[in-house]
């Protein structure tokens, strides 16, 4: 079951916090996914966090009264272009967003105070199966090579102290 489907089930069951967390995780893997952004905005709005809803709906083509109210609340909270851009969860290349969203973002990016290091790769890349990012077998061997002699030294010292104490008594 996809994250969006699970989040919808969470919303239906009244677990808005769980839907929010699930969608935030999905957004990390697909930061320009319109379905995720729209639903995440809906969840934030239902939770009463109207500016947070606006943060996500700003990156969608949604333009109804609820979205306009939320985007206005977000703009009120972040009144300067640099603050507004910093508040947006923009993690994908500009081309990944719909045309209307690109126009909004380009308008903000025209401001001299806004700095953006555009992502270089498509944001759909995922971690390799098996976790990735860990030490791997080389790192584990290196840690073992460093820790094992130290541990053996501690054990040998404890044994010598025990023998010394037995001899003194």
C-alpha positions as CSV (number, residue, x, y, z in Angstrom):
1,X,0.0,0.0,0.0
2,X,1.4,3.4,-1.0
3,X,2.1,6.1,1.6
4,X,-0.7,8.3,0.3
5,X,-3.2,5.4,0.6
6,X,-2.0,4.7,4.1
7,X,-2.2,8.4,5.0
8,X,-5.8,8.6,3.7
9,X,-6.6,5.6,5.9
10,X,-5.0,7.3,8.9
11,X,-7.0,10.5,8.2
12,X,-10.2,8.4,8.0
13,X,-9.3,6.8,11.4
14,X,-8.7,10.2,12.9
15,X,-5.0,9.8,13.2
16,X,-4.0,13.0,11.6
17,X,-0.6,13.1,13.3
18,X,0.2,9.7,11.9
19,X,-0.9,10.7,8.4
20,X,1.3,13.9,8.7
21,X,4.3,11.9,9.7
22,X,3.8,9.3,6.9
23,X,3.4,12.0,4.3
24,X,6.5,13.9,5.6
25,X,8.4,10.7,5.0
26,X,7.0,10.3,1.5
27,X,7.9,13.9,0.7
28,X,11.5,13.2,1.6
29,X,11.6,10.5,-1.2
30,X,9.5,12.5,-3.7
31,X,9.6,16.2,-2.8
32,X,7.6,17.4,-5.8
33,X,4.8,14.8,-5.6
34,X,1.7,16.8,-6.1
35,X,-0.6,14.2,-4.5
36,X,1.6,14.1,-1.3
37,X,1.9,17.9,-1.1
38,X,-1.9,18.4,-1.5
39,X,-2.8,15.8,1.1
40,X,-0.1,17.0,3.5
41,X,-1.6,20.5,3.2
42,X,-5.1,19.1,3.9
43,X,-3.8,17.2,7.0
44,X,-2.1,20.3,8.3
45,X,-5.2,22.4,7.7
46,X,-7.4,19.8,9.5
47,X,-4.9,19.9,12.4
48,X,-5.4,23.7,12.6
49,X,-2.0,24.6,11.3
50,X,-3.1,26.9,8.5
51,X,0.3,28.4,7.7
52,X,1.8,24.8,7.4
53,X,-0.9,23.9,5.0
54,X,0.0,27.0,3.0
55,X,3.7,25.9,2.9
56,X,2.7,22.7,1.1
57,X,-0.1,24.0,-1.0
58,X,2.2,26.8,-2.3
59,X,4.0,24.0,-4.1
60,X,0.9,22.7,-5.8
61,X,-1.6,24.0,-8.4
62,X,-4.4,24.0,-5.8
63,X,-6.1,27.4,-6.0
64,X,-9.4,27.2,-4.1
65,X,-10.4,29.6,-1.2
66,X,-9.0,27.3,1.4
67,X,-5.6,27.1,-0.3
68,X,-5.5,30.9,-0.9
69,X,-6.3,31.5,2.8
70,X,-3.5,29.1,3.9
71,X,-1.0,30.6,1.5
72,X,-1.9,34.1,2.7
73,X,-1.4,32.9,6.4
74,X,2.0,31.5,5.4
75,X,3.0,34.7,3.7
76,X,1.9,36.6,6.8
77,X,4.1,34.4,8.9
78,X,7.0,34.8,6.5
79,X,6.7,38.3,5.1
80,X,10.0,38.6,3.2
81,X,10.9,36.7,0.1
82,X,13.9,35.1,1.8
83,X,11.9,34.0,4.8
84,X,9.1,32.7,2.6
85,X,11.5,30.7,0.5
86,X,13.3,29.3,3.6
87,X,9.9,28.1,4.9
88,X,9.0,26.2,1.8
89,X,9.9,22.5,1.6
90,X,11.6,23.0,-1.8
91,X,13.8,19.9,-2.3
92,X,13.4,19.1,-5.9
93,X,14.7,20.8,-9.1
94,X,12.5,23.6,-10.3
95,X,11.5,21.6,-13.4
96,X,9.9,18.9,-11.2
97,X,7.1,21.3,-10.2
98,X,4.0,22.2,-12.3
99,X,4.3,25.4,-14.4
100,X,2.2,27.6,-12.0
101,X,4.4,26.6,-9.1
102,X,7.5,27.3,-11.1
103,X,6.2,30.8,-11.8
104,X,5.6,31.4,-8.1
105,X,9.0,30.1,-7.2
106,X,10.7,32.1,-9.9
107,X,9.0,35.2,-8.6
108,X,10.5,34.7,-5.2
109,X,13.9,33.8,-6.7
110,X,14.1,37.2,-8.4
111,X,14.7,38.8,-5.0
112,X,18.4,39.5,-4.3
113,X,18.2,38.2,-0.8
114,X,17.0,34.7,-1.8
115,X,19.7,32.1,-2.2
116,X,19.0,28.7,-3.5
117,X,21.4,25.9,-4.3
118,X,19.2,24.0,-6.7
119,X,19.3,20.2,-6.3
120,X,21.4,18.7,-9.1
121,X,19.9,15.2,-9.3
122,X,16.3,14.3,-9.7
123,X,14.7,14.0,-6.3
124,X,13.3,10.5,-7.0
125,X,16.6,8.8,-6.1
126,X,16.2,6.5,-3.1
127,X,18.5,4.8,-0.7
128,X,19.8,1.3,-1.8
129,X,18.0,-1.7,-0.4
130,X,19.4,-2.9,2.9
131,X,19.6,0.5,4.5
132,X,22.7,1.9,2.9
133,X,24.5,4.7,4.7
134,X,26.0,2.3,7.3
135,X,29.6,1.3,7.9
136,X,29.4,-1.8,5.8
137,X,31.7,-4.8,6.3
138,X,34.9,-2.7,5.8
139,X,33.9,-0.3,8.5
140,X,32.9,-3.2,10.8
141,X,36.3,-4.9,10.2
142,X,38.1,-1.6,11.0
143,X,36.1,-1.1,14.2
144,X,36.8,-4.7,15.3
145,X,40.5,-4.3,14.5
146,X,40.6,-1.2,16.8
147,X,38.3,-2.4,19.6
148,X,39.4,-6.1,19.9
149,X,43.0,-5.4,21.0
150,X,41.9,-2.8,23.5
151,X,39.2,-5.2,24.9
152,X,41.8,-8.0,25.2
153,X,44.1,-5.6,27.0
154,X,41.4,-4.7,29.5
155,X,40.7,-8.4,30.2
156,X,44.4,-9.2,30.6
157,X,44.8,-6.3,33.0
158,X,41.8,-7.4,35.1
159,X,43.2,-11.0,35.2
160,X,46.7,-9.8,36.3
161,X,45.1,-7.6,39.0
162,X,43.0,-10.5,40.2
163,X,46.1,-12.8,40.4
164,X,48.0,-10.0,42.3
165,X,45.2,-9.7,44.8
166,X,45.0,-13.5,45.3
167,X,48.8,-13.6,45.9
168,X,48.6,-10.7,48.4
169,X,45.9,-12.3,50.4
